[in-house]
Amino acid sequence: MANDKQYWFPAKRYGWGWGLPSSWQGWIVLCTYIALVGLGFFVFPPDKQLGLYLAYVGVLTVLLVAVCWLKGEPPRWRWGGDGST
């Protein structure tokens, strides 16, 4: 089946959003996000530049959510089960 889409981020079983990555590309994205947040801790020390650090993490988080939206399963509220409801 050539039309099967490989999602990088599967949907959570309960609630709205995505779970841990299901492909190596998703893991690269998540690890890069974590590394950049950690790097920002040294570039914008929160004890001296809290506003800049929060803005930096906010931008990174928006980018992560955008990648999840584009490469993950379509988000919707889930109540568990097989995902058909």
C-alpha positions as CSV (number, residue, x, y, z in Angstrom):
1,M,0.0,0.0,0.0
2,A,1.8,3.1,-1.2
3,N,-0.7,5.5,0.4
4,D,0.1,4.4,4.0
5,K,1.5,7.4,5.8
6,Q,4.3,6.9,8.3
7,Y,3.6,9.2,11.2
8,W,6.6,10.5,13.2
9,F,4.4,11.1,16.2
10,P,1.5,8.9,17.0
11,A,-1.6,10.2,18.7
12,K,-2.0,9.7,22.5
13,R,-4.4,7.0,23.5
14,Y,-6.2,9.3,26.0
15,G,-6.7,13.0,25.6
16,W,-5.5,15.3,22.8
17,G,-2.0,15.5,21.3
18,W,0.9,13.3,20.5
19,G,2.9,10.7,22.3
20,L,6.5,9.7,22.1
21,P,8.0,9.4,18.5
22,S,7.4,6.3,16.5
23,S,10.2,6.8,13.9
24,W,13.8,7.8,14.0
25,Q,12.9,11.2,12.4
26,G,10.6,12.0,15.3
27,W,13.3,11.0,17.8
28,I,15.8,13.3,16.0
29,V,13.2,16.2,16.3
30,L,12.5,15.6,19.9
31,C,16.2,15.2,20.9
32,T,17.0,18.4,19.0
33,Y,14.3,20.2,20.8
34,I,15.6,19.0,24.2
35,A,19.2,19.9,23.3
36,L,18.2,23.4,22.1
37,V,16.2,24.0,25.3
38,G,19.3,22.9,27.3
39,L,21.6,25.1,25.2
40,G,19.3,28.1,25.7
41,F,19.7,27.6,29.5
42,F,23.4,28.6,29.0
43,V,22.9,31.2,26.3
44,F,20.0,33.0,28.1
45,P,20.6,32.2,31.8
46,P,17.1,32.3,33.4
47,D,18.4,34.0,36.5
48,K,19.6,36.9,34.5
49,Q,17.5,36.9,31.3
50,L,14.3,35.1,32.2
51,G,12.2,36.9,29.6
52,L,14.5,36.0,26.7
53,Y,14.8,32.4,27.9
54,L,11.0,32.0,28.0
55,A,10.6,33.6,24.6
56,Y,13.3,31.3,23.2
57,V,11.6,28.2,24.7
58,G,8.3,29.5,23.4
59,V,9.6,29.7,19.9
60,L,11.1,26.3,20.1
61,T,7.9,24.8,21.4
62,V,5.8,26.4,18.6
63,L,8.2,24.9,16.1
64,L,7.9,21.5,17.8
65,V,4.1,21.6,17.8
66,A,4.3,22.6,14.1
67,V,6.4,19.6,13.2
68,C,4.1,17.3,15.3
69,W,1.1,18.8,13.5
70,L,2.6,18.2,10.0
71,K,4.2,14.9,10.6
72,G,2.0,13.4,13.4
73,E,-1.4,11.7,13.4
74,P,-4.2,14.2,13.1
75,P,-5.0,15.5,16.6
76,R,-8.4,14.9,18.1
77,W,-9.7,14.0,21.5
78,R,-9.4,10.3,22.2
79,W,-10.9,8.2,25.0
80,G,-8.7,5.1,24.6
81,G,-9.7,1.9,22.8
82,D,-8.9,1.2,19.2
83,G,-9.0,4.8,18.1
84,S,-12.2,4.4,16.0
85,T,-14.2,6.7,18.2
